Amino acid sequence: MLLKTFGWSFAVTALGLVAAAFYGGWTAFGIVAILAVLEISLSFDNAVVNAGILKKMSAFWQKIFLTVGVLIAVFGMRLVFPVVIVAVTAKIGPIDAVDLALNNKDHYQELVTDAHPAIAAFGGMFLLMIFLDFIFEDRDIQWLRWIERPLAKLGKVDMLAVCIALVVLLITSFTFAAHAHQHGGAHVDKAQTVLIAGIAGLITYMVVGGLSGYFEDKLEEEEEREHEEEEEAERTGKKKPAIILAGQAAFFMFLYLEVLDASFSFDGVIGAFAITNDIVLMALGLGIGAMYVRSLTVYLVRQGTLDDYVYLEHGAHYAIGALAVILMVTIQYQIHEVITGLVGVVLIAWSFWSSVRRNRALAAAEGKGEGSDEKAEVSSGV
C-alpha cells in the first residue's frame, strides 16, 4: 500500500537528486534535498485539506489528481509560475524571462521579490476565505468549542466571511500604503497592486469554490433521487445525466484543488529564494516536495485517516488561517520559512493528539457501557 501510493514520489526523488548532482554537483544535490523538505513541511496542511476534498471524488479523478494534477503543480506552479510572474511584472516576454532566470539569477530574484506583494495578497485572500468559510460553518464535531461554537452562530449572518476578508484586505493595503509613504513613497503604487490582487484572489475563490459546491450539491441531490427510485424499483433511465453531472462536479472539485494547491505553493516558491535563486534547482526541489504532498493526500484518503482522527481537518484549516495571515504580513515584513512551517506542523500535531485523546475516551466509554450520551459529549471537542 505504501509503495503503491508513494512509488512515483520515490522515483521522482531519485531522478531529481541525480539530475541535481549532474547539474551542479553535491552542492546542488544538497540544495534540492533541502528544498524538498521545505516544501513538504510547508504543505502538510495542504495534504490534509486536499484529502478532505479528494475523498469525495472517484478513483478515476484521484488518478487524474496524481497525474495531470502533478504536471500542473510541478511544472505549472514551481517552474512556469515564477517565470510568468517576472514576465508580467517586469513587462518582458516569456522567452526573455526564461533567459533572465537562467543567465541573470540575481536580477531575476529581485523581480520575483518585487512581485511578492501581489502574490501574497492573492494567495492570502484565497486561503483566508477557505479558513473563514470553515470556521463559520456549524458542524457536529467541534475541536476548540470555545472558539468554534460562537463563530458558528455568527456564521449565520450572510456574506460575513466575505466582509471580514475585504476588511482585512483594506487594512492590509492601506497599512502598506502608509508604510511606503513613510519611506519616500517609492512603493505607493504597490498598495493598489495589493488591493487588486487580493480582490482577484477573493473572486477566484468565490467562482471556483462556488461552482464546485454547486455541482457537488446537484450530484448529492441526483444520488438521493436515484436511491429513492431504486427502492421503488422504478428504473427510469436517469443514470446517464447523473454520470454527466458527476463528471462536472468532479471537474470543478479538481479545479478547486488545483487553485488551492497554487495558493499553498506561493509561500514555498517565495521561501525557496532564501535558499537558492537557481530556477532549475528550485523546480527540482519544490517538484519533489509537491509529489510527496500529492501522494500523502491520496494516502490519507485511502487509509481513512480523516475519519479516524476527526480533528485533523480542523487543525489543517487553522494552519490555513495562520498561513493566510502570515502571507499578508509578509507584504511588509519578512518572516522566516521555518516559522511558517512550524506553525502548521504544531497546529496539525495538536489536532492529531486531540483526536487520539478523543478516540481513547470513546473507547473507554464504550468499554464501560456508558451509552451514547457520554460519547456525544466526548466527541464535541476540546
C-alpha positions as CSV (number, residue, x, y, z in Angstrom):
1,M,0.0,0.0,0.0
2,L,2.8,2.4,1.0
3,L,4.9,1.6,-2.1
4,K,1.9,1.8,-4.4
5,T,0.9,5.2,-3.1
6,F,4.4,6.7,-2.8
7,G,6.1,4.8,-5.6
8,W,6.0,7.7,-8.0
9,S,7.3,10.1,-5.3
10,F,10.3,7.8,-4.6
11,A,11.0,7.6,-8.3
12,V,10.8,11.3,-8.8
13,T,13.0,11.9,-5.8
14,A,15.7,9.6,-7.2
15,L,15.6,11.2,-10.6
16,G,15.5,14.7,-9.2
17,L,18.5,14.2,-6.9
18,V,20.5,12.5,-9.7
19,A,19.7,15.4,-12.1
20,A,20.7,17.9,-9.5
21,A,24.0,16.1,-8.9
22,F,24.7,16.2,-12.7
23,Y,23.6,19.8,-12.9
24,G,25.6,21.3,-10.1
25,G,27.4,18.6,-8.1
26,W,27.0,17.7,-4.4
27,T,26.1,21.3,-3.5
28,A,23.1,21.3,-5.9
29,F,22.2,17.8,-4.6
30,G,22.0,19.2,-1.0
31,I,20.1,22.3,-2.1
32,V,17.4,20.2,-3.9
33,A,17.1,17.9,-0.8
34,I,16.6,20.9,1.5
35,L,14.0,22.5,-0.9
36,A,12.1,19.2,-1.0
37,V,11.9,19.0,2.8
38,L,10.9,22.7,2.9
39,E,8.1,22.1,0.5
40,I,6.8,19.1,2.4
41,S,6.9,20.9,5.8
42,L,5.1,23.9,4.5
43,S,2.5,22.0,2.6
44,F,1.5,19.2,5.0
45,D,-1.7,21.1,5.9
46,N,-2.4,21.3,2.2
47,A,-2.4,17.5,2.0
48,V,-4.9,17.2,4.9
49,V,-7.3,19.7,3.3
50,N,-6.9,18.2,-0.1
51,A,-7.7,14.8,1.4
52,G,-11.0,16.1,2.7
53,I,-12.0,17.1,-0.8
54,L,-10.4,14.2,-2.7
55,K,-12.3,11.6,-0.6
56,K,-15.5,12.7,-2.3
57,M,-14.1,12.0,-5.7
58,S,-14.0,8.7,-7.6
59,A,-10.8,6.6,-8.1
60,F,-10.6,7.9,-11.7
61,W,-10.4,11.5,-10.5
62,Q,-8.0,10.6,-7.8
63,K,-5.7,9.2,-10.5
64,I,-6.2,12.4,-12.5
65,F,-5.1,14.4,-9.4
66,L,-1.9,12.3,-9.2
67,T,-1.1,12.6,-12.9
68,V,-2.4,15.7,-14.7
69,G,-2.6,17.5,-11.3
70,V,1.1,16.7,-10.6
71,L,2.1,18.2,-14.0
72,I,0.2,21.3,-13.2
73,A,1.6,21.5,-9.7
74,V,5.3,20.7,-10.5
75,F,5.7,22.3,-13.9
76,G,3.0,24.9,-13.7
77,M,3.4,26.4,-10.2
78,R,7.0,25.5,-9.4
79,L,8.6,26.2,-12.8
80,V,6.3,28.2,-15.1
81,F,4.6,30.4,-12.4
82,P,7.8,32.2,-11.2
83,V,8.7,33.0,-14.9
84,V,5.2,34.2,-15.7
85,I,5.2,36.5,-12.6
86,V,8.5,38.0,-13.7
87,A,7.3,38.4,-17.3
88,V,4.1,40.2,-16.2
89,T,5.6,42.5,-13.5
90,A,8.8,43.4,-15.5
91,K,6.7,43.7,-18.7
92,I,9.1,41.5,-20.7
93,G,8.4,38.5,-22.9
94,P,8.3,35.0,-21.5
95,I,11.4,34.0,-23.5
96,D,13.3,37.0,-22.0
97,A,12.1,36.0,-18.6
98,V,13.4,32.5,-19.0
99,D,16.7,33.8,-20.2
100,L,16.8,36.1,-17.2
101,A,16.1,33.2,-14.9
102,L,18.9,31.1,-16.3
103,N,21.6,33.7,-17.0
104,N,21.0,36.6,-14.6
105,K,19.7,34.9,-11.4
106,D,20.3,37.9,-9.1
107,H,18.2,40.3,-11.2
108,Y,15.6,37.6,-11.6
109,Q,15.3,37.1,-7.8
110,E,14.9,40.9,-7.4
111,L,12.0,40.9,-9.9
112,V,10.3,38.0,-8.1
113,T,10.7,39.7,-4.8
114,D,9.1,42.9,-6.2
115,A,6.2,40.8,-7.3
116,H,5.8,39.3,-3.8
117,P,3.1,41.8,-2.6
118,A,0.7,40.8,-5.4
119,I,1.4,37.1,-4.9
120,A,0.9,37.3,-1.1
121,A,-2.3,39.3,-1.4
122,F,-3.8,36.9,-3.9
123,G,-2.8,33.7,-2.1
124,G,-3.5,35.2,1.3
125,M,-7.1,36.2,0.4
126,F,-7.8,32.8,-1.2
127,L,-6.6,30.9,1.9
128,L,-8.3,33.3,4.3
129,M,-11.7,32.6,2.6
130,I,-11.1,28.9,3.0
131,F,-10.5,29.3,6.7
132,L,-13.4,31.7,7.3
133,D,-15.9,29.5,5.5
134,F,-14.7,26.6,7.6
135,I,-14.8,28.3,10.9
136,F,-18.2,29.9,10.4
137,E,-19.8,26.6,9.5
138,D,-21.9,24.9,12.1
139,R,-20.6,21.4,12.4
140,D,-21.4,18.4,14.6
141,I,-17.8,17.8,15.7
142,Q,-16.0,20.8,17.1
143,W,-12.4,20.9,18.1
144,L,-11.9,24.2,20.0
145,R,-15.5,24.6,21.2
146,W,-14.8,28.0,22.9
147,I,-13.9,29.4,19.5
148,E,-15.9,27.4,17.1
149,R,-19.3,27.5,18.9
150,P,-19.7,31.3,19.0
151,L,-18.2,31.7,15.5
152,A,-20.7,29.1,14.1
153,K,-23.5,31.3,15.4
154,L,-22.0,34.4,13.8
155,G,-21.7,32.4,10.6
156,K,-25.5,32.5,10.1
157,V,-25.0,36.1,9.0
158,D,-25.0,36.2,5.2
159,M,-21.7,37.1,3.5
160,L,-19.9,37.6,6.8
161,A,-16.8,35.8,5.6
162,V,-16.5,38.0,2.5
163,C,-17.0,41.1,4.6
164,I,-14.3,40.2,7.0
165,A,-11.9,39.2,4.2
166,L,-12.5,42.6,2.5
167,V,-11.9,44.5,5.7
168,V,-8.6,42.6,6.2
169,L,-7.6,43.4,2.6
170,L,-8.4,47.1,3.0
171,I,-6.4,47.3,6.3
172,T,-3.5,45.5,4.7
173,S,-3.4,47.6,1.6
174,F,-3.8,51.0,3.4
175,T,-1.2,50.0,6.1
176,F,1.1,49.0,3.2
177,A,0.5,52.4,1.6
178,A,1.2,54.3,4.8
179,H,4.4,52.3,5.3
180,A,5.5,53.1,1.7
181,H,4.8,56.8,2.1
182,Q,6.9,56.9,5.2
183,H,9.8,55.6,3.1
184,G,9.6,58.2,0.5
185,G,6.6,56.9,-1.5
186,A,8.7,54.6,-3.6
187,H,6.2,51.8,-3.3
188,V,2.9,53.7,-3.1
189,D,1.7,52.1,-6.3
190,K,2.1,48.7,-4.6
191,A,-0.9,49.4,-2.3
192,Q,-3.1,49.4,-5.4
193,T,-1.5,46.3,-6.6
194,V,-2.1,44.6,-3.3
195,L,-5.8,45.7,-3.4
196,I,-6.4,44.4,-6.9
197,A,-4.5,41.1,-6.4
198,G,-6.4,40.5,-3.1
199,I,-9.8,41.1,-4.8
200,A,-8.7,38.8,-7.6
201,G,-7.9,36.1,-5.0
202,L,-11.3,36.6,-3.4
203,I,-13.2,36.4,-6.8
204,T,-11.2,33.3,-7.8
205,Y,-12.2,31.6,-4.5
206,M,-15.9,32.5,-4.9
207,V,-16.1,31.4,-8.6
208,V,-14.2,28.1,-8.3
209,G,-15.4,27.2,-4.9
210,G,-19.0,28.3,-5.8
211,L,-19.0,26.2,-8.9
212,S,-17.6,23.1,-7.2
213,G,-20.0,23.4,-4.4
214,Y,-23.0,23.9,-6.8
215,F,-22.2,20.8,-8.8
216,E,-21.4,18.8,-5.6
217,D,-24.9,19.7,-4.2
218,K,-26.5,18.8,-7.5
219,L,-24.7,15.4,-7.5
220,E,-25.9,14.7,-4.0
221,E,-29.5,15.5,-5.0
222,E,-29.3,13.3,-8.0
223,E,-27.9,10.4,-6.0
224,E,-30.7,10.7,-3.4
225,R,-33.2,10.7,-6.2
226,E,-31.7,7.6,-7.8
227,H,-31.7,5.9,-4.4
228,E,-35.4,6.6,-3.9
229,E,-36.1,5.3,-7.4
230,E,-34.2,2.1,-6.8
231,E,-36.1,1.5,-3.6
232,E,-39.3,1.8,-5.5
233,A,-37.9,-0.4,-8.3
234,E,-38.6,2.3,-10.9
235,R,-35.8,2.3,-13.5
236,T,-36.4,5.5,-15.5
237,G,-33.1,5.8,-17.2
238,K,-31.9,8.8,-15.3
239,K,-28.4,7.4,-14.6
240,K,-26.9,8.9,-17.8
241,P,-27.4,12.6,-16.7
242,A,-26.2,11.6,-13.2
243,I,-22.9,10.4,-14.7
244,I,-22.5,13.6,-16.7
245,L,-23.3,15.6,-13.6
246,A,-20.7,13.5,-11.6
247,G,-18.1,14.4,-14.2
248,Q,-19.0,18.1,-13.9
249,A,-18.9,18.0,-10.1
250,A,-15.5,16.1,-10.1
251,F,-14.0,18.5,-12.7
252,F,-14.8,21.6,-10.7
253,M,-13.7,20.0,-7.5
254,F,-10.4,19.1,-9.3
255,L,-10.1,22.7,-10.5
256,Y,-10.7,23.9,-6.9
257,L,-7.9,21.6,-5.7
258,E,-5.5,23.0,-8.3
259,V,-6.2,26.6,-7.3
260,L,-5.9,25.6,-3.6
261,D,-2.6,23.9,-4.3
262,A,-1.4,27.0,-6.2
263,S,-2.2,29.2,-3.2
264,F,-0.3,26.9,-0.9
265,S,2.7,26.9,-3.2
266,F,3.2,30.7,-3.1
267,D,5.0,30.6,0.2
268,G,7.1,27.7,-0.9
269,V,8.2,29.4,-4.1
270,I,9.0,32.7,-2.4
271,G,10.7,30.9,0.5
272,A,12.9,28.9,-1.9
273,F,14.7,32.1,-2.9
274,A,16.1,32.2,0.7
275,I,18.0,29.1,-0.2
276,T,18.7,29.5,-4.0
277,N,17.9,31.7,-6.9
278,D,18.6,29.0,-9.4
279,I,15.3,28.2,-11.1
280,V,16.4,24.7,-12.2
281,L,17.3,23.7,-8.6
282,M,14.1,25.4,-7.3
283,A,11.9,23.4,-9.8
284,L,13.6,20.1,-8.9
285,G,13.4,20.6,-5.1
286,L,9.9,22.0,-4.9
287,G,8.7,19.5,-7.5
288,I,9.9,16.6,-5.4
289,G,8.1,18.1,-2.4
290,A,4.9,18.6,-4.4
291,M,5.0,14.9,-5.4
292,Y,5.1,13.8,-1.7
293,V,2.2,16.2,-0.8
294,R,0.1,14.6,-3.6
295,S,1.0,11.1,-2.5
296,L,0.3,11.9,1.1
297,T,-3.1,13.3,0.1
298,V,-4.1,10.1,-1.6
299,Y,-2.7,8.0,1.3
300,L,-4.8,9.9,3.8
301,V,-7.9,9.3,1.7
302,R,-7.3,5.5,1.2
303,Q,-6.4,4.9,4.8
304,G,-9.4,6.8,6.1
305,T,-7.2,8.8,8.4
306,L,-9.5,11.8,8.4
307,D,-12.4,9.6,9.6
308,D,-10.3,8.1,12.3
309,Y,-8.7,11.4,13.5
310,V,-11.6,13.8,13.2
311,Y,-9.8,16.9,14.4
312,L,-7.1,16.7,11.7
313,E,-9.2,18.7,9.3
314,H,-9.8,21.4,11.9
315,G,-6.0,21.7,12.6
316,A,-5.3,22.0,8.9
317,H,-7.8,24.8,8.5
318,Y,-6.4,26.6,11.5
319,A,-3.0,26.3,9.8
320,I,-4.5,27.7,6.6
321,G,-5.8,30.7,8.6
322,A,-2.3,31.2,10.1
323,L,-0.7,30.9,6.7
324,A,-3.1,33.4,5.2
325,V,-2.2,35.9,8.0
326,I,1.5,35.2,7.5
327,L,1.2,35.8,3.7
328,M,-0.5,39.2,4.3
329,V,2.1,40.2,6.9
330,T,5.0,39.3,4.6
331,I,3.8,42.1,2.3
332,Q,5.6,44.4,4.7
333,Y,7.8,42.2,6.9
334,Q,10.0,39.2,6.3
335,I,9.0,36.1,8.2
336,H,11.4,33.1,8.2
337,E,10.1,30.0,6.4
338,V,10.9,27.9,9.5
339,I,8.3,29.9,11.5
340,T,5.8,29.4,8.7
341,G,6.4,25.7,8.6
342,L,6.4,25.2,12.3
343,V,3.0,27.0,12.8
344,G,1.3,24.5,10.5
345,V,3.1,21.5,12.0
346,V,2.3,22.5,15.6
347,L,-1.4,23.0,14.8
348,I,-1.8,19.7,13.0
349,A,0.2,17.8,15.6
350,W,-2.1,19.4,18.3
351,S,-5.2,18.4,16.4
352,F,-3.9,14.9,15.9
353,W,-3.2,14.5,19.6
354,S,-6.6,15.8,20.4
355,S,-8.1,13.2,18.0
356,V,-6.1,10.4,19.7
357,R,-7.4,11.5,23.1
358,R,-10.9,11.6,21.8
359,N,-10.6,8.1,20.4
360,R,-9.3,6.8,23.7
361,A,-12.1,8.4,25.6
362,L,-14.7,7.0,23.3
363,A,-13.1,3.5,23.6
364,A,-13.1,3.8,27.4
365,A,-16.8,4.9,27.4
366,E,-17.7,2.0,25.2
367,G,-15.8,-0.4,27.4
368,K,-17.7,0.8,30.5
369,G,-21.0,0.7,28.6
370,E,-21.9,4.3,29.5
371,G,-24.1,4.8,26.5
372,S,-24.4,7.3,23.6
373,D,-24.9,10.4,25.8
374,E,-21.4,10.3,27.2
375,K,-20.0,9.5,23.7
376,A,-21.7,12.5,22.2
377,E,-20.2,14.8,24.9
378,V,-16.7,13.4,24.4
379,S,-17.0,13.9,20.6
380,S,-18.0,17.5,20.9
381,G,-14.4,18.9,21.1
382,V,-11.9,20.5,23.4
